Amino acid sequence: MAKEIERKFLVSGDAWRTAVTGSRRLAQGYLSSNAKATVRVRIFDDAQAVITIKGPTIGISRAEFEYPIPLDDGLELLRLAGENVVLKTRHIVPHAGLTWEVDTFEAQHAGLVMAEVELESAGQFVDLPSWVGQEVSHDDRYANASLSRKPGVPAVDPDAA
């Protein structure tokens, strides 16, 4: 079974920008999202499409199945998502042997910048870059599926470490 293990953080400052090795624009629409599964369609740079099914999150892990689909099908599914669409640019930023993905959000989430890193195991050590801020791995408000249902940028908890 395919498994996604990732940690998510808010980004503090622009220092990450000097280390970017590539970027892609993403439009992702959520067709279904509930306690059992999330179904998402994602369009990369208006040129490629994938459909993803994710299981429930347990800690920082969950089942994930992703498959390429024809672009025309992806665009039609994106239309079916209606308003439940997130627009962002994903920047690849290597740091300390790991690949970080820094997402700069657009449209109704403009101003939100998050970084995520995929891991081999939930207990894997992560050398945090200086530009990461508050961890939001367990805060559902920062899940893209949640963002797709609610415009705006979630408020940062000033008491969080």
N, CA, C and O of each residue as an XYZ file, in Angstrom:
644
protein
N       0.847     -1.185      0.000
C       0.000      0.000      0.000
C       0.889      1.243      0.000
O       1.880      1.311      0.726
N       0.524      2.209     -0.812
C       1.239      3.481     -0.845
C       0.929      4.256      0.425
O      -0.214      4.284      0.881
N       1.956      4.886      0.996
C       1.767      5.621      2.243
C       2.458      6.969      2.152
O       3.586      7.077      1.671
N       1.764      7.993      2.621
C       2.311      9.341      2.697
C       2.612      9.624      4.168
O       1.751      9.473      5.035
N       3.845     10.036      4.427
C       4.248     10.446      5.772
C       4.870     11.827      5.605
O       5.936     11.965      5.005
N       4.202     12.850      6.137
C       4.722     14.201      5.935
C       4.480     15.089      7.138
O       3.557     14.883      7.926
N       5.349     16.091      7.248
C       5.179     17.141      8.241
C       4.995     18.453      7.492
O       5.597     18.680      6.442
N       4.137     19.326      8.062
C       3.816     20.618      7.442
C       4.139     21.744      8.408
O       3.971     21.620      9.621
N       4.607     22.845      7.835
C       4.983     24.013      8.629
C       4.554     25.282      7.909
O       4.495     25.317      6.679
N       4.256     26.317      8.673
C       4.125     27.642      8.091
C       5.539     28.123      7.788
O       6.494     27.695      8.435
N       5.673     29.005      6.813
C       6.980     29.508      6.412
C       7.142     30.920      6.942
O       6.214     31.729      6.901
N       8.333     31.199      7.437
C       8.654     32.499      7.998
C       9.734     33.158      7.138
O      10.870     32.685      7.099
N       9.394     34.224      6.464
C      10.370     34.944      5.649
C      10.538     34.361      4.252
O       9.815     33.455      3.839
N      11.520     34.915      3.539
C      11.762     34.543      2.143
C      13.101     33.858      1.917
O      13.475     33.652      0.762
N      13.834     33.499      2.948
C      15.173     32.934      2.795
C      15.168     31.659      1.949
O      16.177     31.346      1.318
N      14.075     30.928      1.922
C      13.967     29.690      1.156
C      14.071     29.928     -0.342
O      14.484     29.039     -1.086
N      13.699     31.122     -0.788
C      13.628     31.401     -2.228
C      14.979     31.234     -2.934
O      15.009     30.864     -4.108
N      16.088     31.497     -2.252
C      17.398     31.397     -2.892
C      17.806     29.949     -3.157
O      18.736     29.704     -3.925
N      17.126     28.988     -2.535
C      17.478     27.575     -2.694
C      16.530     26.814     -3.625
O      16.689     25.606     -3.800
N      15.548     27.493     -4.225
C      14.558     26.830     -5.094
C      15.258     26.226     -6.310
O      16.042     26.891     -6.986
N      14.958     24.944     -6.577
C      15.529     24.271     -7.753
C      14.497     24.045     -8.852
O      14.859     23.645     -9.959
N      13.230     24.292     -8.572
C      12.181     24.136     -9.573
C      10.845     24.558     -9.000
O      10.657     24.582     -7.784
N       9.909     24.895     -9.895
C       8.580     25.323     -9.464
C       7.547     24.837    -10.467
O       7.823     24.711    -11.660
N       6.344     24.566     -9.952
C       5.210     24.177    -10.805
C       3.954     24.828    -10.252
O       3.782     24.950     -9.039
N       3.072     25.249    -11.168
C       1.775     25.800    -10.752
C       0.781     24.658    -10.648
O       0.712     23.799    -11.528
N       0.015     24.653     -9.569
C      -0.958     23.597     -9.337
C      -2.345     24.174     -9.135
O      -2.531     25.196     -8.476
N      -3.307     23.489     -9.721
C      -4.722     23.734     -9.435
C      -5.237     22.391     -8.949
O      -5.150     21.390     -9.660
N      -5.773     22.372     -7.739
C      -6.274     21.100     -7.225
C      -7.680     21.275     -6.700
O      -7.979     22.168     -5.907
N      -8.538     20.376     -7.181
C      -9.936     20.412     -6.810
C     -10.295     19.191     -5.978
O      -9.808     18.087     -6.221
N     -11.149     19.411     -5.003
C     -11.552     18.345     -4.087
C     -12.958     17.890     -4.441
O     -13.920     18.654     -4.364
N     -13.051     16.629     -4.831
C     -14.316     16.052     -5.270
C     -15.076     15.460     -4.098
O     -16.306     15.416     -4.108
N     -14.343     15.002     -3.082
C     -14.954     14.420     -1.890
C     -13.939     14.473     -0.765
O     -12.750     14.230     -0.973
N     -14.410     14.788      0.409
C     -13.525     14.827      1.571
C     -14.354     14.521      2.806
O     -15.254     15.276      3.174
N     -14.033     13.394      3.443
C     -14.723     13.032      4.680
C     -13.761     12.250      5.561
O     -12.574     12.158      5.246
N     -14.247     11.689      6.646
C     -13.385     10.989      7.596
C     -12.745      9.737      7.005
O     -11.704      9.290      7.486
N     -13.351      9.169      5.973
C     -12.820      7.932      5.387
C     -11.808      8.180      4.284
O     -10.802      7.474      4.203
N     -12.053      9.175      3.425
C     -11.165      9.387      2.280
C     -11.338     10.781      1.700
O     -12.376     11.425      1.856
N     -10.283     11.224      1.025
C     -10.298     12.466      0.273
C      -9.975     12.118     -1.169
O      -9.034     11.370     -1.436
N     -10.749     12.655     -2.095
C     -10.506     12.438     -3.517
C     -10.204     13.802     -4.134
O     -11.000     14.737     -4.049
N      -9.016     13.884     -4.762
C      -8.543     15.154     -5.304
C      -8.092     14.963     -6.742
O      -7.538     13.922     -7.097
N      -8.336     15.977     -7.569
C      -7.749     16.031     -8.908
C      -6.763     17.187     -8.899
O      -7.034     18.247     -8.335
N      -5.617     16.972     -9.531
C      -4.584     18.013     -9.550
C      -4.105     18.197    -10.990
O      -3.841     17.233    -11.708
N      -4.001     19.479    -11.387
C      -3.485     19.842    -12.701
C      -2.141     20.539    -12.482
O      -2.053     21.503    -11.722
N      -1.095     20.046    -13.152
C       0.246     20.630    -13.075
C       0.501     21.491    -14.310
O       0.433     21.003    -15.437
N       0.791     22.760    -14.096
C       1.194     23.664    -15.187
C       0.273     23.606    -16.399
O       0.732     23.754    -17.532
N      -1.017     23.392    -16.176
C      -2.005     23.304    -17.261
C      -1.640     22.245    -18.303
O      -2.082     22.327    -19.448
N      -0.828     21.242    -17.911
C      -0.334     20.279    -18.896
C      -0.498     18.815    -18.497
O      -0.547     17.949    -19.370
N      -0.582     18.520    -17.217
C      -0.686     17.141    -16.741
C      -1.745     17.074    -15.656
O      -1.995     18.051    -14.950
N      -2.375     15.883    -15.530
C      -3.399     15.702    -14.509
C      -3.191     14.377    -13.777
O      -2.754     13.382    -14.355
N      -3.519     14.400    -12.491
C      -3.513     13.180    -11.684
C      -4.745     13.182    -10.796
O      -5.284     14.235    -10.456
N      -5.174     12.000    -10.433
C      -6.238     11.864     -9.444
C      -5.618     11.161     -8.244
O      -4.833     10.225     -8.394
N      -5.983     11.624     -7.051
C      -5.404     11.108     -5.819
C      -6.512     10.745     -4.854
O      -7.480     11.486     -4.687
N      -6.356      9.593     -4.221
C      -7.256      9.162     -3.159
C      -6.407      9.000     -1.910
O      -5.410      8.277     -1.915
N      -6.809      9.681     -0.831
C      -6.070      9.619      0.426
C      -6.983      9.089      1.519
O      -8.150      9.467      1.617
N      -6.425      8.204      2.339
C      -7.166      7.668      3.469
C      -7.111      8.603      4.652
O      -6.547      9.694      4.558
N      -7.693      8.188      5.776
C      -7.673      9.028      6.976
C      -6.253      9.183      7.515
O      -5.433      8.273      7.390
N      -5.970     10.329      8.109
C      -4.660     10.599      8.694
C      -4.579      9.987     10.080
O      -5.469     10.164     10.912
N      -3.503      9.270     10.307
C      -3.204      8.713     11.624
C      -1.827      9.235     11.988
O      -0.825      8.792     11.426
N      -1.767     10.180     12.930
C      -0.507     10.850     13.241
C      -0.143     11.743     12.072
O      -0.860     12.694     11.760
N       0.989     11.432     11.416
C       1.388     12.184     10.222
C       1.412     11.268      8.992
O       2.041     11.593      7.986
N       0.724     10.125      9.079
C       0.723      9.138      7.989
C      -0.690      8.878      7.482
O      -1.669      9.017      8.214
N      -0.768      8.499      6.220
C      -2.034      8.055      5.655
C      -1.775      7.340      4.324
O      -0.757      7.551      3.665
N      -2.724      6.497      3.962
C      -2.643      5.826      2.666
C      -2.838      6.866      1.571
O      -3.645      7.786      1.708
N      -2.084      6.706      0.478
C      -2.211      7.633     -0.640
C      -2.037      6.865     -1.942
O      -1.073      6.118     -2.109
N      -2.972      7.054     -2.859
C      -2.932      6.422     -4.172
C      -3.084      7.523     -5.207
O      -4.060      8.273     -5.181
N      -2.115      7.624     -6.127
C      -2.138      8.699     -7.118
C      -1.878      8.115     -8.501
O      -0.969      7.306     -8.689
N      -2.702      8.545     -9.479
C      -2.624      7.993    -10.818
C      -2.737      9.095    -11.865
O      -3.562      9.998    -11.726
N      -1.914      9.030    -12.910
C      -2.090      9.995    -14.006
C      -3.400      9.723    -14.734
O      -3.821      8.576    -14.887
N      -4.032     10.803    -15.178
C      -5.257     10.698    -15.974
C      -5.118     11.642    -17.164
O      -4.300     12.561    -17.126
N      -5.906     11.431    -18.221
C      -5.845     12.357    -19.352
C      -6.158     13.793    -18.905
O      -7.028     14.013    -18.062
N      -5.442     14.760    -19.480
C      -5.622     16.162    -19.107
C      -7.072     16.604    -19.266
O      -7.597     17.290    -18.388
N      -7.733     16.233    -20.357
C      -9.128     16.641    -20.550
C     -10.022     16.115    -19.428
O     -10.925     16.819    -18.973
N      -9.776     14.880    -18.979
C     -10.542     14.332    -17.853
C     -10.257     15.133    -16.585
O     -11.170     15.448    -15.821
N      -8.989     15.458    -16.370
C      -8.616     16.232    -15.193
C      -9.277     17.590    -15.173
O      -9.757     18.037    -14.131
N      -9.306     18.249    -16.313
C      -9.944     19.570    -16.391
C     -11.443     19.481    -16.127
O     -12.011     20.353    -15.470
N     -12.085     18.427    -16.637
C     -13.521     18.240    -16.381
C     -13.767     17.961    -14.899
O     -14.712     18.493    -14.316
N     -12.929     17.137    -14.297
C     -13.074     16.859    -12.857
C     -12.824     18.119    -12.031
O     -13.486     18.339    -11.017
N     -11.877     18.942    -12.460
C     -11.619     20.206    -11.766
C     -12.864     21.091    -11.816
O     -13.192     21.756    -10.833
N     -13.552     21.102    -12.946
C     -14.808     21.876    -13.045
C     -15.864     21.306    -12.095
O     -16.623     22.057    -11.483
N     -15.911     19.960    -11.973
C     -16.875     19.337    -11.061
C     -16.609     19.710     -9.597
O     -17.523     19.701     -8.772
N     -15.358     20.036     -9.286
C     -15.013     20.427     -7.913
C     -15.639     21.773     -7.548
O     -15.735     22.117     -6.370
N     -16.062     22.533     -8.557
C     -16.726     23.817     -8.290
C     -15.813     24.788     -7.580
O     -14.718     25.089     -8.054
N     -16.268     25.276     -6.443
C     -15.499     26.248     -5.667
C     -14.444     25.595     -4.784
O     -13.627     26.296     -4.186
N     -14.443     24.279     -4.688
C     -13.514     23.566     -3.811
C     -12.163     23.352     -4.496
O     -11.691     22.224     -4.639
N     -11.554     24.465     -4.917
C     -10.290     24.430     -5.652
C      -9.261     25.280     -4.913
O      -9.569     26.358     -4.406
N      -8.038     24.772     -4.863
C      -6.904     25.483     -4.278
C      -5.904     25.742     -5.399
O      -5.551     24.833     -6.150
N      -5.449     26.991     -5.505
C      -4.440     27.377     -6.490
C      -3.160     27.737     -5.760
O      -3.180     28.469     -4.770
N      -2.035     27.212     -6.262
C      -0.765     27.489     -5.605
C       0.383     27.204     -6.555
O       0.219     26.532     -7.574
N       1.547     27.727     -6.202
C       2.779     27.377     -6.888
C       3.617     26.592     -5.898
O       3.821     27.017     -4.761
N       4.097     25.446     -6.345
C       4.915     24.573     -5.500
C       6.377     24.731     -5.911
O       6.739     24.547     -7.073
N       7.199     25.074     -4.934
C       8.627     25.281     -5.145
C       9.395     24.145     -4.470
O       9.101     23.787     -3.329
N      10.365     23.587     -5.160
C      11.191     22.512     -4.620
C      12.426     23.144     -3.990
O      13.145     23.910     -4.632
N      12.663     22.804     -2.702
C      13.756     23.400     -1.953
C      14.505     22.292     -1.190
O      14.034     21.836     -0.148
N      15.657     21.864     -1.699
C      16.439     20.860     -0.958
C      17.034     21.473      0.310
O      17.453     22.630      0.326
N      17.059     20.661      1.376
C      17.692     21.103      2.625
C      18.096     19.877      3.433
O      17.261     19.022      3.729
N      19.360     19.789      3.787
C      19.894     18.748      4.670
C      19.494     17.335      4.228
O      19.123     16.499      5.051
N      19.574     17.087      2.930
C      19.299     15.756      2.412
C      17.834     15.429      2.178
O      17.519     14.321      1.745
N      16.940     16.353      2.448
C      15.511     16.142      2.213
C      15.006     17.151      1.190
O      15.582     18.225      1.010
N      13.930     16.784      0.535
C      13.304     17.688     -0.434
C      12.082     18.319      0.208
O      11.115     17.632      0.539
N      12.132     19.618      0.380
C      11.016     20.383      0.910
C      10.196     20.921     -0.249
O      10.744     21.298     -1.285
N       8.882     20.957     -0.072
C       7.977     21.564     -1.035
C       7.355     22.775     -0.362
O       6.619     22.650      0.617
N       7.658     23.944     -0.897
C       7.125     25.191     -0.345
C       6.016     25.666     -1.273
O       6.246     25.924     -2.454
N       4.816     25.777     -0.727
C       3.641     26.183     -1.496
C       3.293     27.634     -1.197
O       3.081     28.015     -0.046
N       3.238     28.439     -2.263
C       2.760     29.816     -2.150
C       1.353     29.836     -2.742
O       1.157     29.597     -3.934
N       0.394     30.124     -1.893
C      -1.015     30.037     -2.282
C      -1.470     31.302     -2.986
O      -0.913     32.382     -2.791
N      -2.499     31.140     -3.813
C      -3.034     32.234     -4.626
C      -4.524     32.407     -4.339
O      -5.106     31.720     -3.499
N      -5.115     33.351     -5.069
C      -6.560     33.603     -5.030
C      -7.028     33.812     -3.588
O      -6.476     34.649     -2.876
N      -8.046     33.053     -3.153
C      -8.640     33.283     -1.832
C      -7.711     32.942     -0.674
O      -8.040     33.228      0.477
N      -6.547     32.331     -0.954
C      -5.586     32.002      0.104
C      -4.273     32.757     -0.073
O      -3.251     32.373      0.495
N      -4.300     33.830     -0.858
C      -3.093     34.623     -1.110
C      -2.472     35.056      0.220
O      -3.169     35.482      1.141
N      -1.159     34.936      0.293
C      -0.434     35.299      1.505
C      -0.040     34.094      2.340
O       0.864     34.189      3.171
N      -0.698     32.969      2.135
C      -0.358     31.753      2.878
C       0.828     31.074      2.204
O       0.813     30.844      0.994
N       1.855     30.753      2.988
C       3.019     30.028      2.496
C       3.278     28.897      3.480
O       3.488     29.128      4.671
N       3.259     27.662      2.964
C       3.487     26.481      3.800
C       4.577     25.626      3.182
O       4.771     25.619      1.966
N       5.283     24.907      4.038
C       6.308     23.964      3.591
C       5.963     22.597      4.134
O       5.501     22.456      5.266
N       6.197     21.581      3.301
C       6.003     20.212      3.765
C       7.186     19.377      3.329
O       7.845     19.661      2.329
N       7.434     18.343      4.105
C       8.530     17.430      3.799
C       8.011     16.012      3.978
O       7.419     15.684      5.007
N       8.237     15.172      2.968
C       7.824     13.766      3.048
C       8.953     12.963      3.663
O      10.129     13.192      3.382
N       8.569     12.014      4.512
C       9.532     11.245      5.283
C       9.425      9.755      4.999
O       8.420      9.283      4.466
N      10.466      9.023      5.359
C      10.472      7.562      5.232
C       9.721      6.905      6.390
O       9.115      5.846      6.224
N       9.766      7.551      7.582
C       9.079      7.018      8.752
C       8.616      8.178      9.625
O       9.155      9.282      9.549
N       7.619      7.916     10.447
C       7.058      8.978     11.295
C       8.080      9.506     12.295
O       8.007     10.670     12.691
N       9.018      8.684     12.703
C      10.007      9.101     13.689
C      11.288      9.650     13.097
O      12.235      9.931     13.831
N      11.335      9.808     11.793
C      12.560     10.268     11.123
C      12.968     11.646     11.616
O      12.129     12.537     11.749
N      14.267     11.822     11.888
C      14.798     13.117     12.288
C      14.728     14.080     11.104
O      15.039     13.709      9.972
N      14.318     15.311     11.374
C      14.253     16.350     10.346
C      15.027     17.562     10.847
O      14.705     18.138     11.886
N      16.060     17.940     10.084
C      16.818     19.161     10.361
C      15.992     20.309      9.794
O      15.931     20.490      8.578
N      15.363     21.077     10.662
C      14.458     22.136     10.212
C      15.238     23.319      9.660
O      16.157     23.816     10.311
N      14.877     23.774      8.464
C      15.510     24.979      7.921
C      15.151     26.197      8.770
O      14.147     26.194      9.482
N      15.972     27.228      8.688
C      15.729     28.442      9.482
C      14.437     29.137      9.094
O      13.891     29.907      9.884
N      13.940     28.883      7.893
C      12.761     29.587      7.391
C      11.437     28.907      7.730
O      10.381     29.418      7.355
N      11.460     27.775      8.426
C      10.183     27.189      8.834
C       9.762     27.781     10.169
O      10.585     28.074     11.036
N       8.463     27.946     10.303
C       7.889     28.481     11.529
C       7.074     27.414     12.230
O       7.515     26.276     12.388
N       5.897     27.795     12.643
C       5.001     26.927     13.409
C       4.664     25.650     12.647
O       4.329     25.701     11.463
N       4.752     24.506     13.320
C       4.336     23.251     12.705
C       2.813     23.174     12.718
O       2.177     23.485     13.725
N       2.233     22.758     11.593
C       0.778     22.660     11.462
C       0.361     21.266     10.975
O      -0.731     21.089     10.436
N       1.242     20.285     11.172
C       0.960     18.918     10.709
C      -0.360     18.382     11.249
O      -1.059     17.643     10.555
N      -0.705     18.743     12.470
C      -1.904     18.205     13.121
C      -3.056     19.207     13.167
O      -4.049     18.983     13.859
N      -2.923     20.307     12.433
C      -3.953     21.343     12.430
C      -4.745     21.236     11.124
O      -4.268     21.653     10.069
N      -5.934     20.686     11.199
C      -6.736     20.425     10.005
C      -7.062     21.688      9.212
O      -7.363     21.600      8.021
N      -7.009     22.853      9.841
C      -7.299     24.096      9.117
C      -6.332     24.314      7.957
O      -6.662     25.008      6.995
N      -5.128     23.719      8.046
C      -4.107     23.904      7.023
C      -4.068     22.764      6.009
O      -3.232     22.780      5.106
N      -4.943     21.788      6.137
C      -5.046     20.737      5.125
C      -5.635     21.373      3.861
O      -6.566     22.174      3.945
N      -5.101     21.022      2.711
C      -5.595     21.621      1.466
C      -7.079     21.357      1.257
O      -7.791     22.215      0.735
N      -7.555     20.184      1.657
C      -8.986     19.892      1.530
C      -9.802     20.879      2.366
O     -10.854     21.340      1.924
N      -9.329     21.204      3.562
C     -10.019     22.189      4.404
C      -9.946     23.575      3.784
O     -10.939     24.303      3.765
N      -8.774     23.942      3.276
C      -8.626     25.246      2.637
C      -9.571     25.378      1.450
O     -10.088     26.464      1.187
N      -9.802     24.277      0.729
C     -10.673     24.337     -0.449
C     -12.112     24.682     -0.085
O     -12.872     25.166     -0.924
N     -12.485     24.432      1.169
C     -13.857     24.703      1.609
C     -14.004     26.052      2.282
O     -15.122     26.520      2.500
N     -12.873     26.692      2.618
C     -12.956     27.928      3.380
C     -11.965     28.957      2.847
O     -10.756     28.734      2.912
N     -12.451     30.079      2.321
C     -11.535     31.108      1.830
C     -10.797     31.787      2.985
O     -11.250     31.773      4.129
N      -9.673     32.367      2.659
C      -8.898     33.104      3.649
C      -7.750     32.282      4.192
O      -7.618     31.089      3.919
N      -6.930     32.959      4.966
C      -5.753     32.344      5.566
C      -6.060     32.080      7.031
O      -6.435     33.005      7.752
N      -5.909     30.819      7.501
C      -6.177     30.544      8.911
C      -5.291     31.392      9.832
O      -4.130     31.660      9.522
N      -5.848     31.799     10.945
C      -5.094     32.596     11.911
C      -4.025     31.734     12.569
O      -4.247     30.559     12.862
N      -2.868     32.335     12.795
C      -1.764     31.642     13.453
C      -1.989     31.707     14.949
O      -2.378     32.743     15.487
N      -1.739     30.580     15.621
C      -1.865     30.511     17.076
C      -0.581     31.069     17.696
O       0.472     30.440     17.593
N      -0.651     32.237     18.336
C       0.573     32.855     18.887
C       1.176     32.051     20.035
O       2.344     32.247     20.371
N       0.399     31.146     20.647
C       0.912     30.348     21.762
C       1.555     29.046     21.296
O       2.143     28.327     22.104
N       1.453     28.730     20.000
C       2.034     27.473     19.493
C       3.542     27.605     19.430
O       4.085     28.683     19.190
N       4.200     26.488     19.651
C       5.669     26.501     19.638
C       6.188     26.530     18.230
O       7.401     26.545     18.019
